[in-house]
């Protein structure tokens, strides 16, 4: 059984007060809080065996290297990759996509080729592809979404042509919370010889992820959105594809031999891990994923679904509120506006009540502009949140309306 009280004890920050009120943290789509186990892992490394990996022959270096590579195995198992060397550590989703945009572009994209992105993507899955298209004289095409937040899948067949090299799509969108139909997208893309990149930044922590079963070509996510430290992330790629891609950055750890005549590169995955990596963060990421597996991924997902159903029903019942993103298949996100209240005012007043939410464009201008808006309020929850916190959010919204003379 899922014991929410014990879960909350694992996250020290949830016990603090903001402006004299117990913190209600509903900004999890921006970043998640960290369990004590993850915090302790960071301290353990620095206190007892910190040493640069893959270099020295000392006992400390051997321990640190083993811990780092074990973290890679944990990630591989968590997403069910076929091989641990298909996991590349990065500093986050943004870095992973930029790595891929450069390397994939250099290998597979020529003038006139096409990349398809979705209208509902985060900037991190739009801008790197725009830069690549400018560099390679390629064409960026867009798959739009409807007003519920669902992709217009009926348009996908005509968007995918003989010149399409890659389609980039979020597992779950960061503003609307829509879980996209990845199985259908992958099937349609592969039928036409198109590769698929999945941005898992908002999906990995809420949706069961199996890169082998779904046949993803590439998959990325950030550690800080799945209870691990900032500055950590993953690029997964199929072995045969990663082997073909050129390095993105040069330096230590990604080379076998260097001479002024020629440099040869390390085998996977080190070919893409130039310099001293955030190895402590990678170990903490492995600890975060182990923590989730110990709690039970299915238990977590079941609890979150129940909480999401409750939250969406409760929030949508508030008079004067508009929720953007009403897909039948959503993760724990509600982006909304209350008639007559600017999103920034709503966010600041809620903050004074100890309720943390996100306001603005959420790094997804095309999504916000789709609705003719300049910004929204976003509440996002996860498995350490409670129904009583959702109630406090709704009470806070109603109180804000009264403060501003709207009820």
C-alpha positions as CSV (number, residue, x, y, z in Angstrom):
1,X,0.0,0.0,0.0
2,X,1.1,3.6,-0.7
3,X,1.7,5.4,2.6
4,X,1.7,9.1,1.8
5,X,2.6,10.2,5.3
6,X,5.8,8.2,5.2
7,X,6.6,9.4,1.7
8,X,6.3,13.0,2.8
9,X,8.8,12.3,5.7
10,X,11.3,11.5,3.0
11,X,11.3,15.1,1.7
12,X,12.6,17.5,4.4
13,X,11.7,20.7,2.6
14,X,8.0,19.8,2.8
15,X,8.1,20.4,6.5
16,X,9.2,24.0,6.2
17,X,7.0,27.2,6.4
18,X,6.7,30.0,3.9
19,X,5.4,33.3,5.3
20,X,4.2,31.5,8.4
21,X,2.3,28.9,6.4
22,X,3.2,25.2,5.8
23,X,4.7,25.0,2.3
24,X,2.3,23.7,-0.4
25,X,4.7,22.9,-3.2
26,X,2.9,22.7,-6.5
27,X,5.7,23.6,-8.9
28,X,6.9,20.1,-9.6
29,X,6.9,20.5,-13.4
30,X,9.6,23.1,-12.9
31,X,11.7,21.0,-10.5
32,X,11.0,18.3,-8.0
33,X,12.1,18.2,-4.4
34,X,14.8,15.8,-3.2
35,X,14.4,12.9,-0.8
36,X,16.8,12.5,2.1
37,X,18.4,9.5,0.5
38,X,19.5,11.6,-2.5
39,X,20.8,14.4,-0.3
40,X,22.7,11.8,1.8
41,X,24.2,10.2,-1.3
42,X,25.7,13.5,-2.4
43,X,27.2,14.0,1.1
44,X,28.5,10.4,1.1
45,X,30.4,10.8,-2.1
46,X,32.1,14.1,-1.1
47,X,32.9,12.9,2.5
48,X,34.2,9.4,1.7
49,X,35.3,8.6,-1.8
50,X,35.3,11.7,-4.0
51,X,37.9,11.3,-6.8
52,X,37.9,12.0,-10.6
53,X,36.5,9.0,-12.6
54,X,38.0,7.0,-15.4
55,X,41.5,8.5,-14.7
56,X,43.4,7.7,-11.6
57,X,44.5,4.3,-10.3
58,X,43.8,5.2,-6.7
59,X,41.3,3.3,-4.5
60,X,39.1,6.4,-4.3
61,X,39.0,6.7,-8.0
62,X,38.1,3.1,-8.5
63,X,35.2,3.4,-6.0
64,X,34.0,6.6,-7.6
65,X,34.2,5.1,-11.1
66,X,32.3,2.0,-10.1
67,X,29.6,4.1,-8.5
68,X,29.3,6.2,-11.6
69,X,29.0,3.3,-13.9
70,X,26.6,1.6,-11.5
71,X,24.4,4.7,-11.8
72,X,24.4,4.2,-15.5
73,X,23.2,0.6,-15.1
74,X,20.4,1.8,-12.8
75,X,19.2,4.3,-15.4
76,X,19.4,1.7,-18.1
77,X,17.3,-0.7,-16.1
78,X,14.8,2.0,-15.1
79,X,14.0,2.8,-18.8
80,X,14.7,-0.8,-20.0
81,X,17.5,0.0,-22.4
82,X,19.1,-3.0,-24.0
83,X,22.6,-1.9,-23.0
84,X,24.0,0.4,-20.3
85,X,26.4,2.0,-22.9
86,X,23.3,3.4,-24.6
87,X,22.9,5.8,-21.7
88,X,24.9,9.0,-22.0
89,X,25.0,11.3,-19.0
90,X,24.4,15.0,-19.7
91,X,23.6,18.1,-17.7
92,X,19.9,17.8,-18.4
93,X,17.3,17.5,-21.2
94,X,18.4,20.8,-22.8
95,X,22.0,19.6,-23.1
96,X,20.9,16.2,-24.3
97,X,18.8,17.6,-27.1
98,X,21.5,20.1,-28.1
99,X,24.0,17.2,-28.3
100,X,21.6,15.3,-30.5
101,X,20.7,18.2,-32.7
102,X,24.4,18.8,-33.5
103,X,25.4,15.2,-33.9
104,X,22.3,13.9,-35.6
105,X,22.4,16.9,-37.9
106,X,26.0,16.3,-38.9
107,X,25.4,12.7,-39.7
108,X,21.9,12.5,-41.1
109,X,20.6,15.9,-42.3
110,X,21.3,17.6,-45.6
111,X,20.0,20.6,-47.4
112,X,16.3,20.4,-47.9
113,X,15.7,17.6,-45.4
114,X,13.0,18.0,-42.8
115,X,12.6,17.9,-39.0
116,X,9.1,17.7,-37.5
117,X,8.5,19.1,-34.0
118,X,5.2,19.5,-32.2
119,X,3.5,22.8,-31.5
120,X,3.2,21.9,-27.8
121,X,6.9,21.4,-27.2
122,X,9.1,23.1,-24.6
123,X,11.6,25.6,-26.1
124,X,14.4,23.0,-25.5
125,X,12.8,20.7,-28.1
126,X,12.3,23.6,-30.6
127,X,15.2,26.0,-30.6
128,X,18.1,23.4,-31.0
129,X,16.3,22.1,-34.1
130,X,15.8,25.6,-35.4
131,X,19.6,26.2,-35.0
132,X,20.4,22.8,-36.7
133,X,18.0,23.6,-39.6
134,X,19.7,27.0,-40.1
135,X,23.1,25.4,-40.0
136,X,22.2,22.5,-42.4
137,X,19.7,24.4,-44.6
138,X,17.0,22.1,-43.5
139,X,13.2,22.6,-43.0
140,X,11.4,22.7,-39.7
141,X,7.8,21.5,-39.8
142,X,5.2,21.6,-37.1
143,X,2.5,19.2,-36.0
144,X,-0.2,21.3,-34.3
145,X,-2.5,20.5,-31.4
146,X,-6.2,21.2,-30.9
147,X,-7.8,23.2,-28.1
148,X,-8.0,20.3,-25.8
149,X,-4.2,19.9,-26.1
150,X,-4.2,16.7,-28.2
151,X,-2.0,16.5,-31.2
152,X,-3.8,16.6,-34.6
153,X,-2.6,13.1,-35.5
154,X,-4.7,13.1,-38.7
155,X,-2.1,15.6,-40.1
156,X,1.0,13.4,-39.3
157,X,0.9,11.3,-42.4
158,X,1.2,14.2,-44.7
159,X,3.9,15.9,-42.6
160,X,6.1,12.8,-42.8
161,X,7.7,12.7,-46.3
162,X,10.7,11.1,-47.9
163,X,12.8,14.1,-46.8
164,X,11.8,13.8,-43.1
165,X,14.7,12.6,-41.0
166,X,13.4,13.0,-37.4
167,X,10.2,13.8,-35.4
168,X,10.6,15.3,-32.0
169,X,7.8,14.9,-29.5
170,X,7.2,15.3,-25.7
171,X,6.2,12.2,-23.7
172,X,4.0,14.6,-21.7
173,X,3.7,18.4,-22.4
174,X,4.9,20.8,-19.8
175,X,2.1,23.4,-20.0
176,X,-1.0,21.3,-20.9
177,X,0.0,18.0,-19.3
178,X,-1.1,16.0,-22.3
179,X,0.4,12.5,-22.6
180,X,1.0,12.1,-26.3
181,X,0.2,8.9,-28.3
182,X,3.8,7.8,-28.6
183,X,3.1,4.3,-29.8
184,X,1.2,5.6,-32.8
185,X,3.8,8.3,-33.5
186,X,6.6,5.8,-33.4
187,X,4.8,3.3,-35.6
188,X,3.9,5.9,-38.3
189,X,7.4,7.4,-38.3
190,X,9.2,4.1,-38.6
191,X,6.9,3.0,-41.4
192,X,8.4,5.9,-43.4
193,X,11.9,5.4,-42.2
194,X,11.8,8.5,-39.8
195,X,13.7,8.4,-36.5
196,X,12.0,9.5,-33.3
197,X,13.2,11.6,-30.4
198,X,11.1,11.6,-27.2
199,X,11.5,14.4,-24.7
200,X,10.7,12.6,-21.4
201,X,11.3,15.6,-19.1
202,X,7.7,15.7,-18.0
203,X,6.9,12.1,-18.6
204,X,9.6,10.0,-16.9
205,X,8.4,10.7,-13.4
206,X,4.7,10.1,-14.1
207,X,4.4,7.5,-16.9
208,X,6.0,4.1,-17.1
209,X,8.8,4.3,-19.6
210,X,10.2,1.4,-21.6
211,X,12.4,2.5,-24.5
212,X,12.7,-1.0,-25.9
213,X,9.0,-1.8,-25.9
214,X,8.1,1.5,-27.4
215,X,11.0,1.2,-29.9
216,X,12.2,4.8,-29.2
217,X,15.3,5.8,-31.2
218,X,16.3,8.5,-28.8
219,X,15.0,9.5,-25.3
220,X,16.0,12.3,-23.0
221,X,15.1,13.4,-19.5
222,X,16.4,15.7,-16.7
223,X,17.4,14.4,-13.2
224,X,16.1,17.5,-11.4
225,X,12.5,16.7,-12.5
226,X,12.7,13.2,-11.1
227,X,13.9,13.9,-7.6
228,X,17.6,14.1,-8.4
229,X,20.0,17.0,-8.5
230,X,20.1,19.8,-11.0
231,X,22.8,19.5,-13.7
232,X,22.0,15.9,-14.4
233,X,20.3,14.2,-17.3
234,X,20.2,11.4,-19.8
235,X,20.4,10.9,-23.5
236,X,19.4,7.4,-24.5
237,X,20.0,6.3,-28.1
238,X,19.9,3.0,-29.8
239,X,23.4,1.5,-30.0
240,X,23.6,1.4,-33.8
241,X,22.5,5.1,-34.0
242,X,24.9,6.4,-31.3
243,X,27.7,4.6,-33.0
244,X,27.1,6.5,-36.2
245,X,26.9,10.0,-34.6
246,X,30.0,12.2,-34.3
247,X,31.1,13.6,-31.0
248,X,29.6,16.9,-29.9
249,X,32.4,18.2,-27.7
250,X,36.1,17.4,-27.5
251,X,38.3,17.0,-24.5
252,X,39.2,14.5,-21.8
253,X,37.4,11.2,-21.3
254,X,36.0,11.1,-24.9
255,X,39.3,10.2,-26.6
256,X,41.4,7.1,-27.0
257,X,44.5,8.7,-28.5
258,X,45.3,12.3,-29.4
259,X,47.9,13.5,-31.8
260,X,48.2,16.5,-34.0
261,X,47.7,14.2,-37.0
262,X,44.6,12.4,-35.8
263,X,42.5,11.8,-32.7
264,X,40.5,8.6,-32.1
265,X,37.5,8.6,-29.9
266,X,36.4,6.5,-27.0
267,X,33.7,3.8,-27.3
268,X,30.1,4.4,-26.3
269,X,29.0,6.1,-24.2
270,X,32.2,8.0,-23.3
271,X,32.5,9.4,-26.8
272,X,29.7,11.9,-25.8
273,X,31.0,12.6,-22.2
274,X,33.8,15.1,-22.7
275,X,35.5,16.5,-19.7
276,X,34.9,15.8,-16.0
277,X,31.3,15.0,-15.8
278,X,28.9,15.7,-12.9
279,X,29.7,12.2,-11.6
280,X,28.4,13.0,-8.1
281,X,25.1,14.2,-9.6
282,X,24.9,11.0,-11.7
283,X,25.3,8.9,-8.6
284,X,22.6,10.9,-6.9
285,X,20.4,10.3,-10.0
286,X,20.9,6.6,-9.7
287,X,19.9,6.9,-6.0
288,X,16.7,8.8,-6.9
289,X,15.7,6.1,-9.3
290,X,16.5,3.4,-6.8
291,X,14.3,5.2,-4.3
292,X,11.4,5.3,-6.7
293,X,11.8,1.6,-7.5
294,X,11.8,0.8,-3.7
295,X,8.6,2.8,-3.3
296,X,7.0,0.9,-6.2
297,X,6.6,2.6,-9.6
298,X,3.1,1.2,-10.1
299,X,2.1,2.4,-6.6
300,X,3.3,5.9,-7.4
301,X,1.5,6.0,-10.7
302,X,-1.7,4.8,-9.2
303,X,-1.6,7.4,-6.4
304,X,-0.8,10.2,-8.9
305,X,-3.7,9.2,-11.2
306,X,-6.1,9.4,-8.3
307,X,-4.7,12.7,-7.2
308,X,-4.9,14.1,-10.7
309,X,-8.5,13.1,-11.1
310,X,-9.3,14.8,-7.8
311,X,-7.3,17.9,-8.6
312,X,-8.7,18.5,-12.1
313,X,-12.3,18.1,-10.9
314,X,-11.8,20.4,-7.9
315,X,-9.9,23.1,-9.7
316,X,-12.3,23.1,-12.7
317,X,-15.3,23.7,-10.4
318,X,-14.0,27.1,-9.3
319,X,-16.3,29.9,-10.8
320,X,-14.5,32.0,-13.4
321,X,-11.6,29.6,-13.9
322,X,-10.4,28.4,-17.3
323,X,-8.1,25.3,-17.5
324,X,-6.0,25.0,-20.6
325,X,-5.3,21.4,-21.6
326,X,-8.3,19.2,-21.1
327,X,-7.1,16.0,-22.8
328,X,-8.5,12.8,-21.4
329,X,-4.9,11.6,-20.9
330,X,-3.0,13.9,-18.6
331,X,-0.2,14.0,-16.0
332,X,-0.5,16.1,-12.9
333,X,-0.6,19.6,-14.4
334,X,-3.3,22.2,-14.5
335,X,-2.5,25.5,-16.3
336,X,-5.2,28.0,-15.7
337,X,-6.4,31.6,-15.6
338,X,-9.1,33.2,-13.5
339,X,-11.2,35.8,-15.2
340,X,-10.1,39.3,-14.3
341,X,-6.9,38.3,-12.6
342,X,-3.4,38.6,-14.1
343,X,-1.4,35.4,-13.8
344,X,1.5,37.1,-12.1
345,X,-0.9,38.6,-9.5
346,X,-2.4,35.2,-8.8
347,X,1.0,33.6,-8.4
348,X,2.3,36.3,-6.0
349,X,-0.7,36.2,-3.8
350,X,-0.7,32.4,-3.6
351,X,3.0,32.6,-2.7
352,X,2.1,34.7,0.3
353,X,-0.2,31.9,1.4
354,X,2.7,29.4,1.2
355,X,1.6,27.9,-2.1
356,X,4.2,27.6,-4.8
357,X,3.1,27.6,-8.4
358,X,4.6,28.7,-11.8
359,X,3.4,31.7,-13.8
360,X,4.2,33.0,-17.2
361,X,4.9,31.2,-20.5
362,X,6.6,28.1,-19.0
363,X,9.3,28.1,-21.6
364,X,6.7,27.2,-24.2
365,X,5.7,30.3,-26.1
366,X,3.9,28.5,-29.0
367,X,1.7,26.7,-26.6
368,X,0.7,29.8,-24.7
369,X,0.2,31.8,-27.9
370,X,-2.0,29.1,-29.3
371,X,-4.7,30.2,-26.9
372,X,-4.0,33.9,-27.6
373,X,-2.4,34.4,-24.2
374,X,0.7,36.0,-22.8
375,X,0.9,33.7,-19.8
376,X,-0.9,31.3,-17.4
377,X,-0.7,30.0,-13.9
378,X,0.5,26.4,-13.6
379,X,0.0,24.1,-10.7
380,X,1.8,20.7,-10.9
381,X,1.8,17.9,-8.4
382,X,3.5,14.6,-7.8
383,X,3.4,11.6,-5.5
384,X,4.3,13.5,-2.4
385,X,1.4,15.9,-2.7
386,X,-2.0,15.4,-1.1
387,X,-5.6,16.1,-1.7
388,X,-5.5,18.5,1.2
389,X,-2.9,20.5,-0.6
390,X,-5.1,20.6,-3.7
391,X,-7.9,21.9,-1.4
392,X,-5.5,24.6,-0.1
393,X,-4.7,25.6,-3.6
394,X,-8.4,26.0,-4.4
395,X,-9.0,27.9,-1.2
396,X,-6.1,30.1,-2.1
397,X,-7.6,30.9,-5.6
398,X,-10.9,31.8,-4.0
399,X,-9.2,34.0,-1.4
400,X,-7.3,35.7,-4.2
401,X,-10.5,36.5,-6.0
402,X,-11.9,38.1,-2.8
403,X,-8.7,40.1,-2.2
404,X,-9.0,41.5,-5.7
405,X,-12.7,42.2,-5.3
406,X,-13.9,39.6,-7.8
407,X,-16.1,37.5,-5.5
